[in-house]
């Protein structure tokens, strides 16, 4: 009789990533300028999105763009649910609250003391280093 142990549970039933099996709500926005995704984005006064600056107002953060649109193209922005391989600034541990990076535009970083409206999600996988990435459960905390 064959062994009934699933040796690759992440890839069971044809799944190849977290986005295949976890919830993800995407909203389309027009890109104000070119965005290299995945990146934290903010909405401007015209309703377009752009990579959030390190000094951006936290309340304008709308989610994480998962594609790489040119200016005027549609940005696919995760506003709730899973966003994979999001660049992080510094070391991030699973379970930490994430905010936009204050050192590198478009990245996330962890914060133990996120201000009201500043948190954009929770890390669901560890990440670290200048070129590190983290999987994010996008959720805004009012």
C-alpha positions as YAML, in Angstrom:
chain: A
units: angstrom
residues:
- id: 1
  name: UNK
  ca: [0.00, 0.00, 0.00]
- id: 2
  name: UNK
  ca: [1.31, 3.44, -0.89]
- id: 3
  name: UNK
  ca: [2.41, 5.90, 1.76]
- id: 4
  name: UNK
  ca: [-0.36, 8.45, 2.45]
- id: 5
  name: UNK
  ca: [1.95, 11.17, 3.74]
- id: 6
  name: UNK
  ca: [1.86, 14.43, 1.78]
- id: 7
  name: UNK
  ca: [5.52, 15.35, 1.48]
- id: 8
  name: UNK
  ca: [4.88, 18.73, -0.15]
- id: 9
  name: UNK
  ca: [1.77, 20.19, 1.54]
- id: 10
  name: UNK
  ca: [2.28, 23.65, 0.00]
- id: 11
  name: UNK
  ca: [2.09, 22.12, -3.47]
- id: 12
  name: UNK
  ca: [-0.65, 19.60, -2.71]
- id: 13
  name: UNK
  ca: [-3.55, 19.48, -5.16]
- id: 14
  name: UNK
  ca: [-1.63, 21.44, -7.80]
- id: 15
  name: UNK
  ca: [-1.06, 24.57, -5.70]
- id: 16
  name: UNK
  ca: [2.16, 26.35, -6.60]
- id: 17
  name: UNK
  ca: [2.01, 29.34, -4.22]
- id: 18
  name: UNK
  ca: [0.12, 30.87, -1.31]
- id: 19
  name: UNK
  ca: [-1.98, 32.98, -3.70]
- id: 20
  name: UNK
  ca: [-3.44, 29.81, -5.21]
- id: 21
  name: UNK
  ca: [-5.03, 28.74, -1.96]
- id: 22
  name: UNK
  ca: [-5.32, 31.84, 0.23]
- id: 23
  name: UNK
  ca: [-7.77, 34.70, -0.10]
- id: 24
  name: UNK
  ca: [-6.74, 37.77, -2.08]
- id: 25
  name: UNK
  ca: [-8.84, 40.82, -2.93]
- id: 26
  name: UNK
  ca: [-7.43, 42.94, -5.76]
- id: 27
  name: UNK
  ca: [-8.58, 46.42, -6.73]
- id: 28
  name: UNK
  ca: [-7.62, 48.01, -10.06]
- id: 29
  name: UNK
  ca: [-6.07, 51.49, -9.92]
- id: 30
  name: UNK
  ca: [-4.48, 53.62, -12.63]
- id: 31
  name: UNK
  ca: [-0.73, 53.96, -12.11]
- id: 32
  name: UNK
  ca: [0.41, 57.57, -11.80]
- id: 33
  name: UNK
  ca: [3.95, 56.55, -12.72]
- id: 34
  name: UNK
  ca: [5.75, 53.27, -13.38]
- id: 35
  name: UNK
  ca: [5.59, 50.85, -10.45]
- id: 36
  name: UNK
  ca: [7.92, 47.91, -9.97]
- id: 37
  name: UNK
  ca: [5.85, 45.40, -8.05]
- id: 38
  name: UNK
  ca: [5.39, 44.08, -5.58]
- id: 39
  name: UNK
  ca: [5.43, 47.45, -3.83]
- id: 40
  name: UNK
  ca: [3.46, 49.34, -1.21]
- id: 41
  name: UNK
  ca: [1.42, 52.00, -3.00]
- id: 42
  name: UNK
  ca: [-0.45, 55.15, -2.04]
- id: 43
  name: UNK
  ca: [-3.37, 56.86, -3.69]
- id: 44
  name: UNK
  ca: [-3.04, 60.51, -4.72]
- id: 45
  name: UNK
  ca: [-5.61, 63.30, -5.05]
- id: 46
  name: UNK
  ca: [-6.53, 62.19, -8.59]
- id: 47
  name: UNK
  ca: [-7.26, 58.59, -7.48]
- id: 48
  name: UNK
  ca: [-4.16, 57.16, -9.11]
- id: 49
  name: UNK
  ca: [-1.53, 55.10, -7.27]
- id: 50
  name: UNK
  ca: [2.24, 55.32, -7.07]
- id: 51
  name: UNK
  ca: [4.98, 53.62, -5.07]
- id: 52
  name: UNK
  ca: [4.71, 55.11, -1.59]
- id: 53
  name: UNK
  ca: [7.53, 57.41, -0.61]
- id: 54
  name: UNK
  ca: [9.41, 56.90, 2.63]
- id: 55
  name: UNK
  ca: [7.94, 60.13, 3.97]
- id: 56
  name: UNK
  ca: [4.44, 59.50, 2.62]
- id: 57
  name: UNK
  ca: [1.38, 60.06, 4.74]
- id: 58
  name: UNK
  ca: [0.46, 56.68, 6.18]
- id: 59
  name: UNK
  ca: [-3.27, 57.23, 5.69]
- id: 60
  name: UNK
  ca: [-2.84, 57.31, 1.90]
- id: 61
  name: UNK
  ca: [-1.48, 53.73, 1.75]
- id: 62
  name: UNK
  ca: [-4.01, 51.58, -0.12]
- id: 63
  name: UNK
  ca: [-2.26, 48.23, -0.48]
- id: 64
  name: UNK
  ca: [0.45, 46.31, -2.29]
- id: 65
  name: UNK
  ca: [0.74, 46.46, -6.08]
- id: 66
  name: UNK
  ca: [1.56, 42.97, -7.36]
- id: 67
  name: UNK
  ca: [2.19, 43.74, -11.03]
- id: 68
  name: UNK
  ca: [4.59, 46.22, -12.67]
- id: 69
  name: UNK
  ca: [2.48, 48.70, -14.64]
- id: 70
  name: UNK
  ca: [3.84, 51.60, -16.66]
- id: 71
  name: UNK
  ca: [2.41, 55.08, -16.13]
- id: 72
  name: UNK
  ca: [-1.27, 55.11, -17.12]
- id: 73
  name: UNK
  ca: [-1.65, 51.31, -17.00]
- id: 74
  name: UNK
  ca: [-3.74, 49.39, -14.48]
- id: 75
  name: UNK
  ca: [-2.07, 48.53, -11.19]
- id: 76
  name: UNK
  ca: [-3.38, 45.38, -9.51]
- id: 77
  name: UNK
  ca: [-3.42, 46.31, -5.84]
- id: 78
  name: UNK
  ca: [-4.00, 43.75, -3.08]
- id: 79
  name: UNK
  ca: [-6.24, 45.57, -0.62]
- id: 80
  name: UNK
  ca: [-6.93, 42.51, 1.55]
- id: 81
  name: UNK
  ca: [-5.41, 39.04, 1.76]
- id: 82
  name: UNK
  ca: [-2.09, 37.56, 0.68]
- id: 83
  name: UNK
  ca: [0.69, 39.38, -1.17]
- id: 84
  name: UNK
  ca: [3.79, 37.27, -1.76]
- id: 85
  name: UNK
  ca: [7.46, 38.23, -1.98]
- id: 86
  name: UNK
  ca: [7.06, 41.85, -0.90]
- id: 87
  name: UNK
  ca: [10.46, 43.57, -0.51]
- id: 88
  name: UNK
  ca: [11.29, 44.39, 3.09]
- id: 89
  name: UNK
  ca: [13.73, 46.80, 4.66]
- id: 90
  name: UNK
  ca: [15.54, 45.18, 7.57]
- id: 91
  name: UNK
  ca: [14.61, 42.02, 9.42]
- id: 92
  name: UNK
  ca: [10.97, 40.97, 9.61]
- id: 93
  name: UNK
  ca: [9.65, 37.99, 11.56]
- id: 94
  name: UNK
  ca: [6.40, 36.15, 10.94]
- id: 95
  name: UNK
  ca: [3.61, 37.62, 13.04]
- id: 96
  name: UNK
  ca: [5.00, 41.15, 13.16]
- id: 97
  name: UNK
  ca: [2.91, 44.18, 12.21]
- id: 98
  name: UNK
  ca: [4.14, 45.80, 9.01]
- id: 99
  name: UNK
  ca: [4.27, 49.44, 7.96]
- id: 100
  name: UNK
  ca: [5.74, 51.20, 4.91]
- id: 101
  name: UNK
  ca: [9.51, 51.47, 5.11]
- id: 102
  name: UNK
  ca: [10.94, 54.79, 6.26]
- id: 103
  name: UNK
  ca: [14.22, 54.05, 4.46]
- id: 104
  name: UNK
  ca: [13.29, 52.53, 1.06]
- id: 105
  name: UNK
  ca: [10.27, 53.55, -1.04]
- id: 106
  name: UNK
  ca: [7.75, 50.78, -1.72]
- id: 107
  name: UNK
  ca: [9.08, 48.34, 0.88]
- id: 108
  name: UNK
  ca: [7.63, 47.17, 4.19]
- id: 109
  name: UNK
  ca: [9.25, 47.01, 7.59]
- id: 110
  name: UNK
  ca: [8.14, 45.82, 11.00]
- id: 111
  name: UNK
  ca: [7.01, 48.10, 13.80]
- id: 112
  name: UNK
  ca: [6.19, 47.35, 17.41]
- id: 113
  name: UNK
  ca: [4.60, 50.78, 17.78]
- id: 114
  name: UNK
  ca: [2.68, 51.47, 14.57]
- id: 115
  name: UNK
  ca: [0.76, 54.73, 14.68]
- id: 116
  name: UNK
  ca: [-2.97, 54.80, 14.03]
- id: 117
  name: UNK
  ca: [-3.57, 54.16, 10.31]
- id: 118
  name: UNK
  ca: [0.08, 53.24, 9.67]
- id: 119
  name: UNK
  ca: [-0.04, 49.42, 9.75]
- id: 120
  name: UNK
  ca: [-0.71, 47.79, 6.40]
- id: 121
  name: UNK
  ca: [-0.45, 44.10, 7.24]
- id: 122
  name: UNK
  ca: [1.08, 41.22, 9.13]
- id: 123
  name: UNK
  ca: [4.14, 39.21, 8.09]
- id: 124
  name: UNK
  ca: [3.28, 35.56, 7.50]
- id: 125
  name: UNK
  ca: [6.84, 34.54, 6.62]
- id: 126
  name: UNK
  ca: [10.23, 35.74, 7.88]
- id: 127
  name: UNK
  ca: [12.29, 38.07, 5.69]
- id: 128
  name: UNK
  ca: [15.52, 40.01, 6.06]
- id: 129
  name: UNK
  ca: [18.33, 41.87, 4.39]
- id: 130
  name: UNK
  ca: [18.66, 44.52, 1.73]
- id: 131
  name: UNK
  ca: [17.12, 42.21, -0.89]
- id: 132
  name: UNK
  ca: [14.86, 40.24, 1.43]
- id: 133
  name: UNK
  ca: [11.20, 39.57, 0.82]
- id: 134
  name: UNK
  ca: [8.30, 38.68, 3.07]
- id: 135
  name: UNK
  ca: [4.80, 37.32, 2.49]
- id: 136
  name: UNK
  ca: [2.20, 39.75, 3.81]
- id: 137
  name: UNK
  ca: [-1.37, 39.34, 4.96]
- id: 138
  name: UNK
  ca: [-2.64, 42.74, 3.82]
- id: 139
  name: UNK
  ca: [-4.97, 44.19, 6.43]
- id: 140
  name: UNK
  ca: [-5.39, 47.78, 7.41]
- id: 141
  name: UNK
  ca: [-5.75, 48.61, 11.07]
- id: 142
  name: UNK
  ca: [-7.80, 51.78, 11.50]
...
